[in-house]
């Protein structure tokens, strides 16, 4: 019940600012993105997301993000995926622009769809092979254009809806994109985004863990067959996700213990006064 009221409070506070951003910015950016520099569009999107996340009490735990932000060349970032909050959290944490590949249904969602269009996200039709091949060519061309930002793809192809499970199978075709574009691959692991909007969890702060742990150069990537490389990266990612799970467990435990100490101190102060 406390999570429900926490959620309603965040929605009420953020409702009007979200409408403002969409009426004055997102509608224009989504309709004609070519008229506005990507840096400008991304900056406004990031500002809106950070405002929303502030009221959802998201605590970013970003590790080695500088491997991306300090990189002078374009790259393809791959990561595991737990919820639709994953890309939003990365945008909120990274000042350096990047875009994403997402399922086509995202573009039909209110508010979120216009945000996706505003930052050049690629819609993927998982039921249409020909459409997927077309998008792969589009992503390769995008990565070859030095004026465009890097791309993050959730290589499992869909959300892993059970956080306790191991990473889903990695799609080798995703790695082929980096080989075709001649860009490095940054491999990342993430955890805990699912908890932010899950009514079964109530915390005063919600940690989000994201860690870039590997940089594969274009030359190194071309040495591998993608069907052989994908399961190797899946295992490495899963190992790092397990490390993030341990950090998350310690974080939540410390947070709950802190709350209990405050509660005990309050009770002690009240009893002392009486």
C-alpha positions in Angstrom: 0.0 0.0 0.0 2.9 2.4 0.8 4.3 1.8 -2.7 1.0 2.6 -4.2 0.8 6.0 -2.5 4.5 6.6 -3.3 3.7 5.9 -7.0 0.6 8.1 -7.0 2.5 11.0 -5.4 5.3 10.8 -8.0 2.7 10.7 -10.9 0.8 13.7 -9.4 4.0 15.7 -9.0 5.4 14.8 -12.4 2.2 15.0 -14.4 2.2 18.7 -15.3 6.0 18.9 -16.0 5.7 15.9 -18.3 2.8 17.5 -20.2 4.8 20.7 -20.5 7.8 18.8 -22.0 5.7 16.9 -24.4 3.6 19.8 -25.6 6.5 22.2 -26.1 9.3 19.9 -27.0 8.6 16.2 -27.6 5.9 16.6 -30.2 8.1 18.9 -32.3 11.2 16.7 -31.9 9.3 13.5 -32.7 7.6 15.0 -35.8 10.7 16.5 -37.3 13.9 15.3 -35.5 16.0 16.3 -38.5 15.3 20.0 -37.7 17.0 19.8 -34.3 20.5 18.7 -33.3 20.7 15.4 -31.5 22.6 17.0 -28.6 19.7 19.4 -28.1 17.0 16.7 -28.3 18.9 14.4 -26.0 19.6 17.1 -23.5 15.8 17.9 -23.1 14.9 14.2 -23.0 17.5 13.6 -20.3 16.3 16.6 -18.3 12.7 15.3 -18.3 13.7 11.7 -17.3 16.0 12.9 -14.5 13.1 15.0 -13.2 10.8 12.0 -13.1 13.4 9.7 -11.6 14.1 12.2 -8.8 10.5 11.7 -7.6 10.8 8.0 -8.0 13.9 8.1 -5.8 16.2 6.3 -8.2 19.8 6.0 -7.0 22.1 5.4 -9.9 25.0 3.0 -9.3 27.0 3.4 -12.5 30.3 1.6 -12.8 32.9 2.3 -15.6 30.5 4.6 -17.4 33.5 6.6 -18.5 34.5 3.7 -20.8 31.6 5.0 -22.9 31.6 8.7 -22.1 35.4 9.1 -22.7 35.4 7.0 -25.9 36.3 9.1 -28.9 34.7 6.8 -31.4 31.3 5.4 -32.0 30.4 2.1 -30.4 27.7 -0.5 -30.0 26.8 -1.1 -26.3 25.1 -4.5 -25.5 23.5 -5.3 -22.1 21.0 -7.6 -20.5 17.5 -6.3 -19.9 15.0 -6.4 -17.0 12.4 -3.6 -17.5 11.5 -0.6 -19.7 13.3 1.5 -17.1 16.7 0.2 -18.2 17.1 2.6 -21.2 15.6 5.5 -19.2 18.1 5.0 -16.4 21.1 5.0 -18.8 19.9 8.2 -20.4 19.5 9.8 -17.0 23.0 8.8 -16.0 24.9 9.6 -19.3 25.4 13.2 -20.5 26.8 11.8 -23.7 24.0 11.1 -26.2 23.1 7.6 -27.3 20.1 5.9 -28.8 18.5 2.5 -28.5 16.9 -0.4 -30.4 13.4 -1.1 -29.0 10.3 -3.1 -29.9 8.0 -1.3 -32.3 5.2 -1.2 -29.8 7.1 1.3 -27.7 6.5 3.9 -30.5 2.7 3.6 -29.9 2.9 4.2 -26.2 1.7 7.6 -25.0 4.6 10.0 -24.0 7.3 7.2 -24.2 6.7 6.8 -27.9 7.5 10.4 -28.6 10.6 10.3 -26.5 11.8 7.3 -28.5 11.3 9.1 -31.7 12.9 12.3 -30.4 16.2 10.5 -29.8 16.3 8.4 -33.0 15.4 5.0 -31.5 15.1 2.1 -33.9 11.7 0.2 -33.8 12.1 -3.5 -34.2 9.4 -5.8 -35.4 10.1 -9.2 -33.8 7.6 -10.9 -36.0 8.9 -9.7 -39.3 12.3 -11.0 -40.5 12.5 -8.7 -43.5 11.8 -5.7 -41.3 14.5 -6.8 -38.9 17.0 -7.1 -41.7 16.1 -3.6 -42.9 16.6 -2.2 -39.4 20.0 -3.9 -39.1 21.1 -2.2 -42.3 19.8 1.1 -40.9 21.6 0.7 -37.6 24.9 -0.2 -39.4 24.5 3.0 -41.6 23.7 5.0 -38.4 26.9 3.7 -36.7 29.0 4.6 -39.7 27.8 8.2 -39.6 30.2 10.1 -37.3 27.6 12.8 -36.7 25.3 10.3 -35.0 25.6 8.9 -31.5 26.3 5.4 -30.3 23.6 2.7 -30.1 22.7 0.5 -27.1 21.0 -2.8 -27.9 19.5 -5.2 -25.3 21.0 -8.3 -26.8 18.6 -10.8 -25.2 15.9 -9.5 -27.6 13.3 -9.1 -24.8 13.0 -8.4 -21.1 14.1 -11.1 -18.7 11.0 -10.9 -16.5 12.3 -13.0 -13.7 15.3 -11.2 -12.1 16.4 -14.4 -10.3 17.0 -16.2 -13.6 20.2 -16.2 -15.6 20.5 -14.0 -18.7 18.5 -15.1 -21.7 20.3 -16.3 -24.8 22.2 -13.6 -26.6 21.4 -13.0 -30.2 24.5 -13.4 -32.4 23.0 -11.1 -35.1 23.4 -8.1 -32.7 27.2 -8.6 -32.6 27.2 -8.8 -36.4 26.0 -5.2 -36.5 29.3 -4.0 -34.8 31.3 -6.2 -37.2 29.6 -4.7 -40.2 29.8 -1.1 -38.9 33.5 -1.5 -37.8 32.8 -0.1 -34.3 33.9 -1.4 -30.8 31.5 -3.4 -28.6 31.1 -2.3 -25.0 29.6 -5.1 -22.9 27.5 -4.1 -19.9 25.5 -5.7 -17.1 22.5 -4.1 -15.3 20.3 -5.0 -12.4 17.4 -3.8 -10.2 15.4 -1.6 -12.7 12.4 -3.8 -12.2 11.9 -2.8 -8.6 11.2 0.9 -9.4 7.6 0.4 -10.5 6.9 -3.0 -8.9 4.1 -2.6 -6.4 5.5 -5.5 -4.4 8.6 -3.5 -3.4 8.7 -0.4 -1.2 12.0 1.4 -0.5 12.8 5.0 0.2 15.4 4.8 -2.5 15.6 2.4 -5.4 19.1 1.5 -6.6 19.9 0.9 -10.3 23.1 -0.9 -11.1 24.8 -0.6 -14.4 28.4 -1.7 -15.1 30.4 -1.6 -18.4 33.0 -4.4 -18.0 34.5 -5.0 -21.4 35.6 -3.2 -24.6 36.0 -5.4 -27.7 37.8 -3.5 -30.4 36.6 -3.8 -34.1 39.8 -5.8 -34.9 39.2 -8.2 -32.1 35.5 -8.6 -32.8 36.2 -9.6 -36.4 38.3 -12.6 -35.2 35.3 -14.3 -33.7 32.3 -16.1 -35.2 29.3 -14.3 -33.6 27.6 -17.6 -32.9 30.6 -18.5 -30.8 31.1 -15.1 -29.2 27.5 -14.6 -28.1 27.4 -17.4 -25.5 30.8 -16.4 -24.1 29.6 -12.8 -23.6 26.3 -14.1 -22.1 28.3 -16.1 -19.5 30.5 -13.1 -18.6 27.5 -10.8 -18.4 25.7 -13.2 -16.2 28.7 -13.4 -13.9 28.7 -9.6 -13.5 24.9 -9.5 -13.0 25.4 -11.9 -10.1 28.0 -9.5 -8.7 25.5 -6.6 -9.0 22.8 -8.8 -7.3 25.2 -9.2 -4.3 25.7 -5.4 -4.3 22.0 -4.8 -4.5 21.3 -7.2 -1.6 23.9 -5.4 0.6 22.4 -2.0 -0.4 18.8 -3.0 0.4 19.9 -4.6 3.7 21.8 -1.5 4.7 18.8 0.7 3.8 16.4 -1.4 5.8 18.8 -1.5 8.8 19.1 2.3 8.6 15.3 2.7 8.6 15.1 0.4 11.6 17.7 2.4 13.5 15.9 5.6 12.8 12.6 4.0 14.0 14.2 2.8 17.2 15.9 6.2 17.8 12.5 7.9 17.4 10.8 5.5 19.8 13.6 6.0 22.3 13.3 9.8 22.0 9.5 9.7 22.5 9.8 7.3 25.5 12.5 9.5 27.1 10.4 12.6 26.7 7.4 10.9 28.4 
